Amino acid sequence: MHDHDPEERFQAIIDDDGRIEPRDWMPPAYRKSLIRQIAQHAHSEIIGMQPEGNWITRAPSLRRKAILMAKVQDEAGHGLYLYAAAETLGVDRAELLDMLHDGRQKYSSIFNYPTLTWADMGAIGWLVDGAAIVNQVPICRCSYGPYARAMIRICKEESFHQRQGFEILHTLSHGTPAQHDMAQDAVDRWWWPSLMMFGPPDQESTHSEQSMRWGIKRFSNDELRQRFVDMTVPQAEVLGLRLPDPDLRWNPERGHYDFGEIDFTELFEVIKGNGPCNRQRMADRRRAHEEGEWVREAAAAYAAKRAAQREEVA
């Protein structure tokens, strides 16, 4: 029956924890949902280069500069992997970038916060990339094959980024009192936005339930958020830094940490474009895209020339 009914065959693959490949039949809504999620992920990697790239020239040592530059380059690569994965669904990356630039598609709200001190590089690596790992490792088992395979390499590199951030904060928190205070200030500012990275509460999440039925997501927003909190609290103890939540405590009955109420009003305001750096991030992205037009044109001309040469040889 599955051979004659593509929808039943699609669902059978999902139910068997299999992988949907680009040439397989898929429901239009499944394709649309994947394009939205993969594109948002790709946009986030590209926009996410900005707050850290801002510190490459101001890193405190040559070693720190080299590591941070490598991290920013990784993020550019992640964006390219993800745009390539989205293109297997029949969308062009130029179209995706146009939708980002004119506001029809979003990127992660976390990148609309400023990086005020060097310690922010540590907080982003430890908290933001740590949250990304919790969120993205399950996507390595996503039902869509190209997305799942792209995430395997991305998650390996994100693990390096998280360790790099932890090491920066550990150095600062065990340094002078002023360095410790700088590290604590960064954690105070990035903790709550990092918790918001997992999205709104489950009861207010628009796409989560359907994405989980399709095997695109494996866990709900609140499950992933709890996993992140449970992972991060003992790491903060090693760092000697305090997480800025007076309600944070171990609950032996649940076997998890309880944490305070999140102000999701802030999340929705940032998503609407009212965050501290929304306008700056998008202005910089549009300008970079315009200034890079000659590079894209040159690459296209070179590719056309090589294709013509191959045809002549053939």
Secondary structure, DSSP 8 states (H G I E B T S, - for coil): -TTT-HHHHHHHHHHTT--B-TTS---HHHHHHHHHHHHHHHHHHHHTHHHHHTTGGG-SSHHHHHHHHHHHHHHHHHHHHHHHHHHTTT--HHHHHHHHHTTSS---GGGGS---STHHHHHIIIIIHHHHHHHHGGGGG-SBHHHHHHHHHHHHHHHHHHHHHHHHHHHHHTS-HHHHHHHHHHHHHHHHHHHHTT-S-GGG-SSHHHHHHTTS-SS-HHHHHHHHHHHHHHHHHHHT---S-TT-EEETTTTEEE-----HHHHHHIIIIISTTHHHHHHHHHHHHHHTHHHHHHHHHHHHHHHHHHHHH-
